[in-house]
Amino acid sequence: MILTNEKMKNFRRNTRAYIALICFVLIFIVSLFSNLIANDKPLIVKYKGGYFFPIIQTYNDAFFGGDFPTEANYKDTFIRNNINNNGWMIMPLIPYSYNTVDYELSNATPAAPNEKHWLGTDEEGRDVLARILYGIRLSVIFAFILTLVSSIIGIIIGAVQGYFGGKIDLFLQRFIEIWDSLPQLFILIIIASVFLPTFWSLLIILLLFSWTGLTGMVRAEFLRLRNFEFVKAAQVMGVSNIRIMFRHILPNALVTSITFIPFIMAEAITSLSALDFLGLGLSQDYPSLGDLVRQGKDNLQAPWIGLSIFIVLSGLLSMLIFIGEGVRDAFDTRKNKR
């Protein structure tokens, strides 16, 4: 077993890593419910005796007594009064979504924090706290998918290299060296100038260059373990190469790979934020943490933007680094013996 009770106990002994894991999981869980926490649509509406859920289903303006067939604007005074006169509605804790522009601001944007916008607004009048909540969810999900898929690809290729060796290992090793030498930033600039990057297209582009992260470590472990007696015994018994690779050798080789997963996730969040900061990442339609970094740089007269995103990004990355250090120490048999 890769994860044993002893390793879990060793991880919990690392107080900093254990607290960082709890905080990271709690922050991610809260961000998963961003639609219920920060939204410009009511959670529940009671109107003329009926119960409606605008956060799930779309209702037009005419449905609540308006004149237009378009989606209802629940911040419109007429719609709000009409609903309150015929029932009630419950708004989320933060009555703004990540793309909601507050046209009722009394000050020029970016507006300073107040009772309506706890962390102020950005240069377009959007709530900073709402964008941070949605941005954390987007960044962590993006990093998790990128880390999972790239790790699977890297582990498979590293396993093939290390187990078979010879010409297969030589060919794949030369291919990886050439692939890693490609100018990733220039390729991203070219692609961003031709296509408008989306969540999935950017994920695929970064995946093309991130799968090599674990290949070298898995290859080294397979080169070491393929000469062990239990592998030779399985080969003599006629066990297939696939079964030997992924049933007998891989669980032992995964020990070194698992310790690097939090660091790969931290790198993925950093890459996404950096590309968004440079204007090569996601468009304005997405709640991007990198876009808030750019706005903090461009609006030094509004320090609440830069300070907020600095605390969020540094906190997320620090927690992932602490988790990675804790996992590394938990799997380090020499340190555990000491």
Secondary structure, DSSP 8 states (H G I E B T S, - for coil): --S-HHHHHHHHH-HHHHHHHHHHHHHHHHHHTHHHHB-SS-SEEEETTEEE-TTTS--BGGGGT-S-SSB--TTSHHHHHHHHHSEEEE--SB---TT-B-TT-SS-SS----SS-TT-B-TTSBBHHHHHHHHHHHHHHHHHHHHHHHHHHHHHHHHHHHHH-HHHHHHHHHHHHHHHTS-HHHHHHHHHHHS---HHHHHHHHHHHHGGGTHHHHHHHHHHHTTSHHHHHHHHTT--HHHIIIIIIHHHHHHHHHTTHHHHHHHHHHHHHHHHHHTSS--TTS--HHHHHHHHHH-TT-HHHHHHHHHHHHHHHHHHHHHHHHHHHHH-HHHHH-
